Amino acid sequence: MTQEERLTINERRKYLRKMQPLYHNASRQQRTALLTEMQIVTGLHRKSLIRLLRTDLQRKPRTRQRGPSYPAPVRDAVRLCAHALDYPAAERLQPVLVDTAQDLARHGHLHLTDAILHALGRISVSTVRRIVGPVTREPRRIAAPRKPKRRRSTHKRVPVRIIPNTTDQPGYLEADTVQHSGPDARGQFAYTLCLTDVATGWVGTYATLGNSHKVIHDAFQAIQQALPFKIQEIHTDNGTEFLNQAVKTWIQSQATHSRSRPYHKNDNRFVEENNNSHIRAYVGRSRYDTLAQVNALNALYGLLDMYHNLFQSVMRTVPDASGKKTTVATPFQRLLAHRVLSPEATVAWQHFREALDPWCLREAIAQALEALDRLPNAAAGQVEDVHASIGLWKTGTTLRQATGCPPFPTTPAAATTPQPLPPQP
């Protein structure tokens, strides 16, 4: 019996509780057959089964609790890595423990020995979960049903399709916007455009004031110049910020444009997930409606995107010959595995990542959030010019510096000329 087929203790007890009355009411020959069947199902010895069936099958509490399997330095290293990565789930933290510990040791946050490194490489997901503790989640909100809208001619000219999760080429992006209106959606407020690559999980975000076609077009260009790969396809929902003539024309001049089925949010499942974990989890649901707040949001997103793409692991489950396979890796690791960067760009990005300190990056994100919270909202009746926010990405953005940390290096944009990819069949 393989490890996957073996029953847990609770599953065995549940099965034996159902078999117990049959066993007690059976004849001698029937008990022999029942014991053989229970032995095959549970994998226990016949004598153990007989002893268990004579009891009430209730698990007894331990008289002496088992001590921790790993010494305190290893447990402290796991907690330090979890804090540096903002406490991801144990399934996402365990595969990147070694890399994160080496990053923290390189920048002086952790004293790493060979014994600790070896222990971090063999520690299980369950042990990591016990050391770090549970990850709290926001309760989901169920949206009220909406009446179907009348489709415009622009919608009909954009094909409906879903980017398959088996896509193995970077550049196939899902796009969505997140509004920052707070409890009152009246007036002018900020939006965040979020792009998520299906193959690697690479995320690009950019904030705009309003969602007119001019600012959304500008946001697409801002994210495009920061991507390390060529855009092959952009998959949007049916929002008017995407399905207008100006934005549609620009997208189709750069790549293939496709859209989701109306009222099927799961067609954009990867970017919808990042709307919560990458944007809402940090920015929250407050109202932002000034140009200063939009600029502060973009300064924050410059840090968040690096934090996510270079250090945060992403889980992907895809079907294979044996069923389904789940892989855990950072978007940067997946990008390198696909070998779409030139050798020069690969070396530049690897040096860039090694120069970044994930601990200081997390502290800089916290300081950027505090700076955002200190900015006041627009006064009643005040409307700012959205055109003032267009093209700011062309002048370059100075990355924030965490207190007590060296300046962050400049993203190797000049060395990221992507190699052209063949169209996906």
Sequence and secondary structure as in RCSB ss.txt:
>XXXX:A:sequence
MTQEERLTINERRKYLRKMQPLYHNASRQQRTALLTEMQIVTGLHRKSLIRLLRTDLQRKPRTRQRGPSYPAPVR
DAVRLCAHALDYPAAERLQPVLVDTAQDLARHGHLHLTDAILHALGRISVSTVRRIVGPVTREPRRIAAPRKPKR
RRSTHKRVPVRIIPNTTDQPGYLEADTVQHSGPDARGQFAYTLCLTDVATGWVGTYATLGNSHKVIHDAFQAIQQ
ALPFKIQEIHTDNGTEFLNQAVKTWIQSQATHSRSRPYHKNDNRFVEENNNSHIRAYVGRSRYDTLAQVNALNAL
YGLLDMYHNLFQSVMRTVPDASGKKTTVATPFQRLLAHRVLSPEATVAWQHFREALDPWCLREAIAQALEALDRL
PNAAAGQVEDVHASIGLWKTGTTLRQATGCPPFPTTPAAATTPQPLPPQP
>XXXX:A:secstr
  TTTS  HHHHHHHHHHHHHHHHTS HHHHHHHHHHHHHHH   HHHHHHHHTS       SS    SS HHHH
HHHHHHHHHTT   HHHHGGGHHHHHHHHHHTTS    HHHHHHHHH  HHHHHHHH                  
  HHHHTS B    TT  STTEEEEEEEEEBTT   S  EEEEEEEETTT  EEEEEEES  HHHHHHHHHHHHT
T SS   EEEE S TTTSSHHHHHHHHHHSEEEE  TT GGGGHHHHHHIIIIIIHHHTT B  SHHHHHHHHHH
HHHHHHHHHHH  EEEEEEETTEEEEEEE HHHHHHHHT S HHHHHHHHHHHHH  HHHHHHHHHHHHHHHHHS
    TT    GGGGTTGGGG       TTS       GGG          
